[in-house]
Amino acid sequence: MVMRQAERIVRQAEVDAGVRPGSSSEESAELRRPRREVAELRRTNEILKAASAFFTDTGADKFAGDLFTPRRVGPSPPARVVLAP
């Protein structure tokens, strides 16, 4: 196992130096970055689609105004007791 890792490291160093054909470490990193970004954008897009479907299906958009209305903070006021005559 350790020998395989050492061989892999030596081979990659030879590729990076131009002695052996193959993609260098820099080229591999340049390809990984955009792939990661695309994957992240796809995940974000799926989340937004699901949220959009949820809000459309539940009719929650009519309550959007409630998100910005100030709310009372603190304990509830005591209940009023009405005595029958």
LOTOR-725806 format. One line per 4 residues: number of its first residue (from 1); their letters; for each residue x, y, z of C-alpha. Coordinates in Angstrom, 2 decimals. Layout:
NUM) A) X Y Z ~ ...
//
This chain:
1) MVMR) 0.00 0.00 0.00 ~ 2.76 2.44 0.94 ~ 4.76 1.39 -2.13 ~ 1.78 2.12 -4.41
5) QAER) 1.40 5.57 -2.91 ~ 5.10 6.26 -3.35 ~ 4.94 5.09 -6.98 ~ 1.90 7.30 -7.60
9) IVRQ) 3.69 10.31 -6.09 ~ 6.82 9.67 -8.20 ~ 4.71 9.25 -11.38 ~ 2.82 12.47 -10.71
13) AEVD) 6.10 14.32 -10.08 ~ 7.39 13.04 -13.43 ~ 4.20 14.22 -15.17 ~ 4.48 17.62 -13.50
17) AGVR) 8.13 17.87 -14.60 ~ 7.19 16.97 -18.19 ~ 9.18 13.73 -18.25 ~ 6.09 11.52 -18.48
21) PGSS) 2.91 12.22 -20.51 ~ -0.34 12.92 -18.65 ~ -2.24 15.77 -17.02 ~ -0.30 17.76 -14.47
25) SEES) -1.47 18.56 -10.99 ~ -2.27 22.12 -12.04 ~ -4.38 20.95 -14.99 ~ -6.27 18.56 -12.75
29) AELR) -6.93 21.32 -10.21 ~ -8.11 23.66 -12.97 ~ -10.65 21.04 -14.07 ~ -11.82 20.22 -10.53
33) RPRR) -12.64 23.83 -9.62 ~ -15.31 24.41 -12.32 ~ -16.73 20.92 -11.79 ~ -17.21 21.67 -8.09
37) EVAE) -18.83 25.01 -8.92 ~ -21.20 23.37 -11.42 ~ -22.16 20.72 -8.85 ~ -22.81 23.40 -6.22
41) LRRT) -24.93 25.44 -8.66 ~ -26.94 22.35 -9.55 ~ -27.60 21.60 -5.87 ~ -28.63 25.21 -5.29
45) NEIL) -30.92 25.11 -8.31 ~ -32.62 21.95 -7.03 ~ -33.18 23.56 -3.62 ~ -34.68 26.66 -5.22
49) KAAS) -36.95 24.54 -7.44 ~ -38.18 22.59 -4.42 ~ -38.81 25.79 -2.45 ~ -40.63 27.34 -5.37
53) AFFT) -42.84 24.27 -5.75 ~ -43.57 24.26 -2.02 ~ -44.60 27.90 -1.90 ~ -46.65 27.58 -5.08
57) DTGA) -48.47 24.43 -3.95 ~ -49.28 25.65 -0.43 ~ -50.34 29.15 -1.40 ~ -47.81 30.48 1.08
61) DKFA) -47.12 33.45 -1.18 ~ -50.28 35.17 0.15 ~ -48.66 35.15 3.61 ~ -45.43 36.76 2.40
65) GDLF) -46.51 40.08 3.88 ~ -46.60 38.46 7.31 ~ -42.86 37.93 7.17 ~ -42.25 41.64 7.55
69) TPRR) -44.98 42.63 10.00 ~ -43.63 43.46 13.43 ~ -44.45 40.91 16.08 ~ -44.91 41.40 19.77
73) VGPS) -42.05 39.93 21.74 ~ -42.54 38.67 25.26 ~ -45.12 36.75 27.24 ~ -48.74 36.65 26.16
77) PPAR) -51.12 39.03 27.93 ~ -53.24 37.44 30.66 ~ -56.53 35.94 29.52 ~ -59.64 37.99 30.17
81) VVLA) -62.25 36.32 32.31 ~ -65.83 37.20 31.52 ~ -68.28 36.41 34.29 ~ -71.84 35.52 33.41
85) P) -74.49 37.79 35.05
//
